[in-house]
Amino acid sequence: MKITEKHILFWGNWPSNFAWAPIKVTCVDGIERRFFSSEQYFMYEKSIHFGDTFTAEKILALEFNENFSYAAKKLGRQVKGFDTDQWQKVSYDIMLRGCLAKYSQNKVLFDKITAPEFEGKHFVEASPYDKIWGIGIGENDPDADDESKWKGKNWLGKVLDEVRTKLLNGYTSNLEYAE
């Protein structure tokens, strides 16, 4: 992670969706479920959105170990009936729900994302590979701190900015220490 005057540049560290952080969240079908990471939740909802209950059940059946968020992502890439345009219309809101659960239900993560040192700064997923959730360039690239030079949309950074704002404005959801 690299913090500048304007940004909190990260990739693969604590704000990541792959990090173990159990959440309880009500899914689109109205059922509250537990997930070991927001990535597992995100891929589960992706499967459900496209009607692929077989893959959704495989994702839900994963038990935590340090590689299983990646296993969930791999399964999510196999979702039958996937349509990029349709997914982009709903995926931001799904990620927002997952991240709100993650940061509002875990005291350690709540304290991190609402830390005073981040006031006035924006989260930036400095993934050199992801041009939707990230900026398409790495955190050590000199252009990473210049939004006009980003090659991606930074949706994950925007989600985290929104989560931080909601938490600072009183949003709560069963705040507890991670199990």
Secondary structure, DSSP 8 states (H G I E B T S, - for coil): -EE-SSEEEESSSTT-TTS---EEEE-TTS-EEEESSHHHHHHHHHHHHTT-HHHHHHHHH----TTHHHHHHHHHTT-TT--HHHHHHHHHHHHHHHHHHHHHHBHHHHHHHT-GGGTT-EEEE--SS-SSSS-SS-TTSGGGG-GGG-SS--HHHHHHHHHHHHHHTT--S--B---
